[in-house]
């Protein structure tokens, strides 16, 4: 307990000075000056990182979302400005770049801060420039003079290097930035921060690793079961023995809800109808919002992994009459929205659903997803940050860096569609989403709420909530553009050395150490297994190998018979006629059935006959229902008036089927000879086995068990050896194969980059090589601006449609021929890649060609969107990606060429209306 005298001394001028000296001990002059810019005390991890930075080290800061790690990046900005040098502040997405630009302009003024993204170029020679990571990568390869005087590079959200599509860019920057530049890497909490820090130390020199897992605003986890909100964890024990465990009341309630859903069955409305379990219905979204409002847990972000689901949630809230704002707040919202949309024409606003958008905002409700117009998304972010929007329904893209914290985060489901399948949320994704909960300086605590459903186990939620971190794994691999730029700068050998410095190779080398250790252990075990299998009568391992060869041959014959039977079955189904009675051999549909429709030509995988079973069930069968050829056992007449939908008709025909077909038809089976008995190889192997000396050993099966263990472990060990070999120098080997492709196509000649290679070096696109080849072949030289837009769109657009969707519409005339030529050219390049054992180029996607053509032609927005089935946000993003590549075509095309002029005209024609509504800050 502090005595009154001690408290009085601490409050004296001398005491306050002593406390100040203790707080600032070890701080350099720049940090002391920097701390005066904030009206709050810096956290220990922020001070530690800033001290390391001022002391001349690079830093890696790994801390939870919302913990304030960007303060360290802002200190790098401060050091650059006070030292008369430059700082580049990089972010993974343009929206985050715009946001950070606005923050820095407010602090330092527009003359000291610039912005470079794909859409904007503002004051690019300023001492502080905010940019997307790709822009810095391009500057490094182009050896831009803007790099002069660069002292710091801040890499915000550096854990993006795990992204399989764009992650390589972060590693390229870290490897290629001049040695004199200090890297400030800011990451979410990852479980292998030390490993990442070790790699940074190897490639960048002295790097301090600061990991802080403390959330400045405590996070409380809950589950919503029906209308009741339960704590996910409860505290047990006291003092040092206190620990959190899964709430037993929540577990009981979840079990009770499942039991109630099973018991609560629908009434039988017909004598023969089976009871149907009542389907579980989660609480309605408006009810969830109202429940949170009553508990004082708004503002909230509800993550729904579907754009349509987000829009539907807003409509549900409007239809439910929810209003979360006061009259004054609604007026403030309207004024802000009208100001931000003043540049958009009334006609475009109507097409974009402005009325519904504004109406929802005035009630304090909004959606936020990639399908929205960027301006609309920015409005939602601005109003939510100001506390005027109380409920946002968002896709997971909101969790990626945008500074938009809430008091509460709601997660509707623990699985999402990743473009290929429904997959469970990972602990890292869960941490990223719930990291938005709790506003520093506003909320005392944050809250994460998972909506319960029958498939959501409380224990699974507890597992996700308890696993705070996830590993950062490299997605780096060389590309064609990267290869020509590297070879042009340092030559092939030095380029290989640089690529071997990548985090990907660093991780692979570490994995090799563990794999090699396992190989050694396995080899020791194999010696023991071989000794245990020894037989005094002869070489048992030789005998075991003969047994395996016999087993493999028997399995091979079985597969061949199975394949032949399937082919016979498909062929036999083609000969069925209506009225044929067949025997379905197995499965739920087994038994006699009469063919109603042979179903030939209905499906690509073979005939699909429609049949009526003896149980009066009408079923569509497939080849998979028949493991062998089917032969009609009888025929019956099907009345012309028969209808499969009529219960009486089905009953009558099934009765005819039962009465006419004899019972012994059900037992008929085709007999087949034993293929193994006729196989000379099997006959020889069986004879050799019987003649082997160890065949008569009374411990033969004991020896065989040890030999089988030896075989299994030997196979596993060989796989491990191949993995060790595959991971050693994996990046360099891929680079060699990429260079072989470029040599074959004339982009490289030894260490020299050809003129075509230099052009490839200016193309930053997933289909960079196909773009360069299209330019070299002159495919686009005679197109007009709209036709060029249509053709180039195939290199940037990726459809969300399934692979078997109908072919997209394309413009007629020259562009149609050129698109076909581009697809053929891709096929030729794919063959070259296959020969060199690489695979980088996807097929051109023609799904946006017609839309791009019409927009470049000047058609109205409503007509273009109506025919394209795209949302406004998807349309704008696709056009901006197309504009970016058209700009690269301008740079790559010959000076004063027709193509360069056409590309510029296409850009001018497309940069209009909603595409031109781009804001900064």
Secondary structure, DSSP 8 states (H G I E B T S, - for coil): ---HHHHHHHTSHHHHHHHHHHHHTT--HHHHHHHTT-SS---HHHHHHHHHHHTT-EEEEEE-TTS-THHHHHHHHHHHHHHT-EEEEEESSHHHHHHHHHHHHHHH-TTTEEEE-SS-EESTTSSEEEEEHHHHHHHHHHT-GGGTTEEEEEETTGGGGG-TTTTHHHHHHHHHS-TTSEEEEEE--BTTHHHHHHHHHHHHSSEEEEEE---SSEEEEEEEETTEEEESEEEESSGGG-EEEE-HHHHHHHHHHHHHHHH-B----STT----B-------HHHHHHHHHHTT--SEEEE-S-HHHHHHHHHHHHHTT---S-HHHHHHHHHHHHHHTTTS-HHHHHHTTHHHHHHHHHTTEEEE-TTS-HHHHHHHHHHHHTT---EEEE-GGGGSS----BSEEEES-SEEE-SSSEEE--HHHHHHHHTTBS-TTT-SEEEEEEE--TT--HHHHHHHHH---B---------HHHHHHHHHHH-HHHHHHHHTTSHHHHHHHHHHHHHHHHHHHHHHHHHHHHHHT-BTTB-HHHHHHHHHHHHHHHHHHHHHHHHHHHHHHHHHHTT--TTEEEEE-SSTT-EEEEEEE--TTSSTTS---EEEETTS-EEE--GGG-SS-----EE----TT--TT-HHHHHHHHHHHHHHS-GGGGG-------TGGG-HHHHHHHHHHHHSGGGG-TTHHHHHHHHHHHHHHHHHHHHHHHHHHHHTTHHHHHHHHHHHHHHHHTSEETTEE-HHHHHHTT--STTHHHHHHHHHHTTTTT--HHHHHHHHHTTT----S-TTS------SSHHHHHHHHHHHHHHHHHHHHHHTT--------GGGHHHHHHHHHT--HHHHHHHHT--HHHHHHHHHHHHHHHHHHHHHS-TT-HHHHHHHHHHHHHS-GGGG-----
